Amino acid sequence: MAQRRSFKILETLGRGGFGTVYRAEMTDAGGFSKQVALKVMSYQGEAADGIARRMRDEARVLGLLRHRAIVGVNSLVLLEEGWGVVMEFVEGVDLSTTIKAGRVPVGAALEMLEEVAGALEAAYRARPTEGAEPLKLVHRDIKPSNIRITRQAEVKLLDFGVAQAEFITRESEDEREFVMGSARYMAPERRRGTETHQGDVYALGLVLANLLTRKRFPDPPGTAPEHARFLSTVLETVRRTIADDDAPEVRESEQQIKTLLLEMLAYEPSDRPDAGTVERRLRRLRSTLPPPLLRDWADRTIPRLLAATRDESPDRTRGDTGRIMVERGGKGAATPGTTGPEPDSPSRLSPAPDRAPTGPAAPPPRPASRRALALAFAAGLLVGVGIAVPILLFVLPARG
């Protein structure tokens, strides 16, 4: 009989409509223990099967990836409370918090996104086994709240809950009839249901503009003429911000930064660079800029932001703190890359023309079924997960 693990809840990191993310102490039968992030699905409604399939897929695909900027996954676990994912605990703050708190030095901002670009490239090119085809993973929800920075200047890309990849143990179907992601960072073609690696590059370009300027731009428009005006506004805002920088080296980098953004935010996916190219260009740009380095900025800034986050969320250590969750025995337990219990037939996606993003839906008996609409609405509730969650819950179609 397999040895069971137990999880002592130390802190509630975030709570949403379908489950909760905890900081927990995991202990195995041999007495080995470590702190982990434990994401537990508790939702029992109509969408439960589809959400569980997506959560298991997220764990499996993360188990196939190896990159310092991608949050690590330990295993899938079947608890008495429901399915869970055991993940690396990342103590830090997300980019949305840092943007609200104050200006990030340009050099440090470029370092952060260099790491994210490297993670996107690694995820897209990764091969699950030697000689296998690449995963061609597309994250589909790049935004500030899905990028986390630690005091040690580690950068982590979070929330692969709506990622699309090619791997054989996938349970859920994704027929691209539902638009996935966050509207504020969504490439024009993604609104029309076309998924590409360059769609993630586009979103990363908007994150870069957001990080440099501390401005929230409107949703990117879907037509070429409107998009041209949108892009002009973004570039002019970036230009003004860089022109006001105290460091002459930063002011001299204006044209290079604008050129990179112009390419990353091109209307046509074929006109955008891949993430690997973006990573290299950000690295070269960073080498021309003055201190502080990311590690120095993070050492000074992240502890203060972490303390402020805890002060704003006094209930993080209440509620489930001290509770023990125990792994169920039997064939239900699974590790990333295995299928676990036999799932129901994979969910299909309801038709969704060019409109605001939403989440997966179950098979409708007719195009506008009550069941499909309920699932789409339910996925939208996931935006409610808390501030300091090391990995956000399931599907997050919020506006970044």
C-alpha positions in Angstrom: 0.0 0.0 0.0 1.4 3.4 -0.9 2.6 5.6 1.9 0.3 8.5 2.6 1.4 12.1 3.0 -0.1 14.6 5.3 -0.4 18.4 4.9 -0.5 20.7 7.9 -2.0 24.1 6.9 0.2 27.0 7.9 -1.5 29.8 6.1 -4.3 30.5 3.6 -2.8 32.2 0.6 -5.9 32.6 -1.5 -9.5 31.5 -1.8 -11.7 31.4 -4.8 -15.0 30.0 -6.0 -13.6 26.5 -6.8 -10.9 26.0 -4.1 -8.1 27.4 -2.0 -4.3 27.8 -2.1 -2.5 27.1 1.2 1.1 27.3 2.5 1.4 23.9 4.1 3.9 21.6 5.7 4.0 18.3 3.8 5.2 15.3 5.8 5.7 11.8 4.4 5.6 8.4 6.1 9.4 8.6 6.6 9.2 11.8 8.5 10.6 14.0 5.8 8.9 17.4 5.7 9.0 20.6 3.7 6.9 23.7 3.1 4.9 23.6 -0.1 2.0 25.5 -1.8 -1.0 23.2 -1.8 -3.8 24.0 -4.2 -7.0 22.2 -3.3 -10.1 22.0 -5.4 -13.3 22.0 -3.3 -16.0 22.9 -5.8 -18.7 20.3 -6.2 -21.0 22.0 -8.7 -21.8 21.4 -12.3 -18.4 22.4 -13.6 -16.4 20.2 -11.2 -15.3 17.5 -13.6 -14.1 20.0 -16.2 -12.2 22.1 -13.6 -10.6 19.0 -12.1 -9.4 17.8 -15.5 -7.8 21.2 -16.2 -6.1 21.2 -12.8 -4.7 17.8 -13.4 -3.5 18.8 -16.9 -1.8 21.9 -15.4 0.1 19.8 -12.9 1.2 17.3 -15.6 2.4 19.9 -18.0 4.4 21.7 -15.2 5.9 18.3 -14.3 7.3 18.2 -17.9 9.0 21.6 -17.7 12.4 22.5 -16.2 13.2 26.2 -16.0 14.3 28.4 -13.1 11.5 30.9 -13.9 8.7 28.3 -14.0 7.0 27.4 -10.7 7.9 23.8 -9.8 5.3 21.1 -9.2 5.8 18.2 -6.9 2.8 16.0 -7.6 -0.9 15.6 -7.9 -2.6 14.4 -4.8 -6.0 13.0 -4.0 -7.1 14.2 -0.6 -10.2 13.5 1.4 -11.2 17.1 0.6 -10.7 16.6 -3.2 -8.0 16.9 -5.8 -4.9 18.9 -5.0 -1.7 20.0 -6.6 1.5 20.1 -4.5 3.8 22.9 -5.7 6.9 24.9 -4.9 6.1 27.6 -2.4 7.2 30.9 -3.8 7.4 33.7 -1.2 7.2 37.0 -3.1 5.0 39.5 -4.6 3.5 39.7 -8.1 4.2 42.4 -10.6 0.8 44.0 -10.2 1.7 44.7 -6.6 5.1 46.1 -7.5 3.6 48.4 -10.2 1.1 49.8 -7.7 3.8 50.3 -5.1 6.1 52.5 -7.2 8.3 52.9 -10.1 10.6 49.9 -11.0 14.0 50.9 -12.3 14.2 50.3 -16.0 17.2 47.9 -15.8 15.5 45.8 -13.1 12.3 45.7 -15.2 14.2 44.4 -18.2 15.8 41.7 -16.1 12.5 40.5 -14.8 11.0 40.2 -18.3 14.1 38.6 -19.7 13.5 35.8 -17.3 9.9 35.4 -18.3 10.8 35.4 -22.0 13.3 32.7 -21.3 10.6 30.7 -19.5 8.2 31.0 -22.4 10.8 29.9 -24.9 11.7 26.9 -22.7 8.1 25.9 -22.4 7.5 26.1 -26.1 10.6 24.2 -27.1 10.5 21.6 -24.3 10.4 17.9 -25.2 8.8 15.6 -22.7 11.3 12.8 -23.5 14.4 12.6 -25.7 13.3 12.4 -29.3 9.7 13.4 -28.6 8.0 16.3 -30.4 8.1 19.7 -28.6 5.3 20.5 -26.2 4.7 23.8 -28.1 3.2 25.2 -24.8 1.4 28.5 -25.0 0.7 30.0 -21.6 -2.3 32.2 -22.8 -2.5 34.4 -19.7 0.6 36.4 -19.4 -0.1 39.4 -17.2 1.5 41.2 -14.1 -0.4 39.2 -11.5 1.0 35.9 -13.0 4.6 37.0 -12.6 6.1 36.8 -9.1 9.4 38.2 -7.7 11.1 37.0 -4.6 13.5 38.8 -2.2 16.3 36.7 -3.8 15.4 38.2 -7.2 14.0 35.0 -8.5 11.3 35.5 -11.1 8.5 32.9 -11.4 5.9 32.6 -14.1 2.7 31.3 -12.5 -0.7 29.9 -13.4 -0.6 27.5 -16.3 -4.3 26.7 -15.8 -5.4 27.7 -19.3 -2.1 26.8 -21.1 -2.3 24.9 -24.3 0.3 22.2 -25.0 0.7 19.0 -27.0 1.1 16.0 -24.7 -0.4 12.6 -24.7 -1.7 12.4 -21.1 -3.9 15.5 -21.5 -7.5 15.0 -20.2 -9.3 18.1 -21.2 -10.0 19.1 -24.8 -9.4 22.6 -26.0 -11.1 23.3 -29.3 -10.3 27.0 -29.3 -14.0 27.9 -29.4 -13.7 29.7 -26.1 -11.3 32.6 -25.9 -8.8 32.1 -23.0 -6.8 34.7 -21.2 -7.2 38.3 -19.9 -8.6 40.9 -22.3 -6.2 43.7 -21.3 -3.2 41.6 -22.4 -4.8 39.7 -25.3 -3.3 39.7 -28.8 -5.7 40.6 -31.6 -5.6 37.1 -33.2 -6.2 35.5 -29.8 -9.5 37.3 -29.6 -10.5 35.5 -32.8 -9.5 32.1 -31.4 -6.1 31.8 -33.0 -3.4 30.6 -30.6 0.3 31.2 -31.3 3.5 31.4 -29.4 3.7 35.0 -30.6 0.4 35.7 -28.7 2.4 35.2 -25.5 5.1 37.5 -26.8 2.4 40.2 -27.5 1.1 39.9 -23.9 4.7 40.2 -22.6 5.2 43.4 -24.6 2.1 44.9 -22.9 3.4 43.8 -19.5 6.7 45.6 -20.3 4.9 48.8 -21.3 2.8 48.5 -18.1 5.9 47.9 -15.9 7.9 50.8 -17.4 5.1 53.4 -17.3 2.8 52.2 -14.4 -0.1 52.9 -16.8 -3.0 50.5 -17.4 -3.7 50.6 -21.1 -7.2 49.7 -22.6 -7.9 46.4 -24.1 -6.0 46.0 -27.4 -8.5 46.5 -30.3 -9.2 43.7 -32.8 -8.9 45.6 -36.1 -5.7 46.8 -37.8 -6.6 50.6 -38.0 -7.7 50.8 -34.4 -4.7 48.7 -33.3 -2.3 51.1 -35.0 -3.8 54.0 -33.0 -3.6 51.9 -29.8 0.1 51.1 -30.4 0.9 54.7 -31.1 -0.5 55.6 -27.7 1.4 52.9 -25.9 4.7 53.9 -27.6 4.2 57.6 -26.9 3.5 56.9 -23.2 6.7 54.8 -23.0 8.7 57.5 -24.7 7.6 60.2 -22.3 8.4 57.9 -19.3 11.9 57.1 -20.5 12.6 60.8 -21.4 11.9 61.7 -17.8 14.4 59.2 -16.4 17.3 60.6 -14.3 19.9 58.3 -15.9 21.3 59.4 -19.3 22.0 55.8 -20.2 18.2 55.0 -19.8 17.3 58.1 -21.9 19.7 56.9 -24.6 18.0 53.5 -24.7 14.6 55.0 -25.6 14.8 54.1 -29.3 15.9 50.5 -28.7 13.1 49.9 -26.2 10.5 51.4 -28.4 11.7 49.4 -31.4 11.5 46.2 -29.4 8.0 47.0 -28.2 6.9 47.9 -31.7 7.9 44.4 -32.8 6.5 42.6 -29.8 3.1 44.5 -30.3 2.9 44.0 -34.0 -0.7 43.4 -35.2 0.3 40.3 -37.3 1.8 37.4 -35.3 4.3 36.7 -38.1 5.8 40.2 -37.5 6.6 39.5 -33.9 9.9 37.9 -32.6 9.8 34.7 -30.7 10.4 34.6 -27.0 14.0 33.5 -27.3 14.8 36.5 -29.4 13.1 38.8 -26.9 15.1 37.3 -24.1 18.4 37.9 -25.9 17.5 41.5 -26.8 16.4 42.3 -23.3 19.7 41.0 -22.0 21.7 43.1 -24.4 19.6 46.2 -23.5 20.0 45.6 -19.8 23.8 45.4 -20.2 23.9 49.1 -21.3 21.9 50.4 -18.3 23.1 51.6 -14.9 22.3 49.9 -11.5 20.4 48.9 -9.6 20.5 45.3 -10.6 17.4 43.2 -10.0 18.9 41.5 -7.0 19.7 44.7 -5.3 16.3 46.3 -6.0 14.5 43.1 -4.9 16.5 42.8 -1.6 15.5 46.4 -0.7 11.9 46.3 -2.0 10.3 42.9 -1.8 10.4 42.4 2.1 8.7 45.8 2.5 6.0 44.8 0.0 5.5 41.4 1.6 5.0 43.0 5.0 2.5 45.4 3.5 0.6 42.5 1.8 0.3 40.7 5.1 -0.9 43.8 6.9 -3.6 44.1 4.3 -4.7 40.5 4.7 -4.9 39.8 8.4 -7.1 36.7 7.9 -4.3 34.8 6.1 -3.4 32.9 9.3 -6.9 32.2 10.5 -9.6 29.8 9.4 -7.9 26.5 8.3 -4.6 27.2 10.1 -3.5 24.0 11.9 -5.8 21.7 10.0 -4.3 18.4 8.8 -5.2 17.1 5.3 -4.3 13.5 4.5 -3.7 11.9 1.2 -6.2 9.2 0.2 -4.8 5.7 -0.4 -5.6 3.5 -3.4 -5.3 4.1 -7.1 -6.6 7.7 -7.0 -3.2 9.2 -6.2 -1.2 10.3 -9.2 2.0 12.1 -10.2 2.4 14.5 -13.0 2.6 12.7 -16.3 0.1 9.9 -15.2 -3.6 9.9 -15.8 -4.9 9.1 -12.3 -8.5 7.9 -12.1 -10.3 7.4 -15.3 -11.9 10.8 -16.2 -15.3 11.4 -17.6 -15.4 12.1 -21.3 -13.4 15.3 -21.9 -15.3 18.6 -21.9 -16.0 20.5 -25.1 -16.1 24.2 -25.3 -19.0 26.4 -26.0 -19.0 28.7 -29.1 -17.6 32.1 -28.3 -17.1 34.7 -31.1 -14.7 37.6 -30.8 -15.6 38.8 -27.3 -14.2 39.1 -23.7 -12.4 36.0 -22.6 -13.9 33.3 -20.4 -13.2 29.8 -19.4 -14.0 26.2 -20.4 -17.5 24.8 -20.7 -19.0 21.4 -20.8 -20.8 19.8 -23.9 -24.0 21.8 -24.6 -27.1 20.1 -25.9 -27.6 23.3 -28.0 -25.4 26.3 -28.7 -26.7 28.5 -25.9 -27.3 25.8 -23.3 -27.8 26.7 -19.6 -25.0 24.3 -18.7 -22.4 26.0 -21.0 -23.3 29.4 -19.7 -23.0 28.3 -16.1 -19.5 27.0 -16.8 -18.4 30.1 -18.5 -19.7 32.2 -15.7 -18.2 30.0 -13.0 -14.7 30.2 -14.6 -14.9 34.0 -14.4 -15.3 33.8 -10.6 -11.7 32.7 -10.3 -10.5 36.3 -10.4 -11.3 36.4 -6.7 -8.1 34.6 -5.6 -6.0 36.5 -3.0 -3.1 38.9 -3.4 -0.1 36.8 -2.4 -1.0 33.4 -4.0 2.1 31.6 -5.3 0.0 30.1 -8.0 -3.4 31.4 -9.0 -6.4 29.1 -9.1 -7.3 27.3 -12.3 -8.7 29.6 -15.0 -8.1 33.3 -14.5 -9.7 35.5 -17.2 -9.5 38.7 -15.2 -8.1 41.9 -16.6 -4.6 41.5 -15.2 
